[in-house]
Amino acid sequence: MSSILTYIAISDGKIKRSSLEVLSRSKAIADAQGLSCEAVIIDQIASSYTDSVQKYGASKIYTVEDPIFDQHRNTPLLSALSKVMETAQPKVVAFASTEGTKDILGALAANKTAGVVADVSSFDVSSSGVTAKRPVMAAKVVGNVEVSGNPILVSVRSGSYDLVESPTTAEVVSIGFTMSRDELKAKLREIISATGDTIDLNEAESIVAAGRGVKDGEAKNLISELASVLNAGIGASRALTEAGVYDPSLQIGQTGKVVSPQLYIAIGISGAIQHVAGMANSKVIVAINKDPDAPIFEVADYGIVGDLYKVLPPFIEELKKIKG
């Protein structure tokens, strides 16, 4: 039976939510098309994640374990994925469109002579290949893409699909793999983490985003308090990251991160197309801006016209009451 193989990314000892979103979609397609839904975990302790992965429908899980996978390294990851694909012979390999995926997708496609479509917002599988929708031109246009070949690689934007549990008892297949660090031409010297944000924006279910209207310490404190109440990540517009108010790693937009949380609260953000390109796929968008004509209201599901210094304190207090 042909299969859809989903790569399950691990970061800081946790399964990336976006990978499970893709696995949920793969399971739905597999059921509809009579395919086998399979997954691959590559990590130094890959087998410890199988129980969590099989909750989302994988009937077979390939694991590759080696100490070299303690951090993301392109060379061993490419080698391990190639070995798993030789064993599994999948029709389609699906990835979450993470920074790590972007590092390796092109090389893997070239190595396996595979068809590939990257950073899609939706995809389906047919007898002839993969069809997908891919936002282009700062998400002003959505392209309809058809890819043929065997296999086909596809990467999917975070938040494009919901998590859907479909518990199975998966067959776990361990793939033997060893690689010495001495074999690597590139050496990992240091990992510099983003400052100021404790939640990965690509994985966050809620994001509070600050724009040009956040112009002093008081406003920044309100942003932090709201994010804390919602257990949300903090993002920012380009204007604030360039001004040094927030770390550049928190920039959302065409030249920053593309996010798709369940809830996106835009505070003091005008809604220029460059910023909207990075958050338009959010499930629910709430905009707070004192300018009633701000373009952000055109994409918002809910809008509050008002000064953030007056709007946020009672807003935060009401949220605290609800949570209490």
Protein Blocks (a to p, Z undefined) as FASTA:
>chain_A
ZZdddddddeehiacfklmmmmmmmmmmmmmnopacddddddfklmlmmmmmmmnopabd
cddddfklmpccfklmmmmmmmmmmmnopabdcddddfklmmmmmmmmmmnopacdehia
bdcddfklccddddeehhlaccddddedddddddddehkaccdddddddddddddddddf
klpmbdcfbdcddehiabdfklpmbdcdddfklmbfklmmmmmmmmmmnopacdddfklm
mnomacfklpgcjklccdddfbdcdehiaoiaklmmmmmmpfbdcdddfblkbmklmmpm
bdcdddfklmmmmmmmmmmmmmZZ
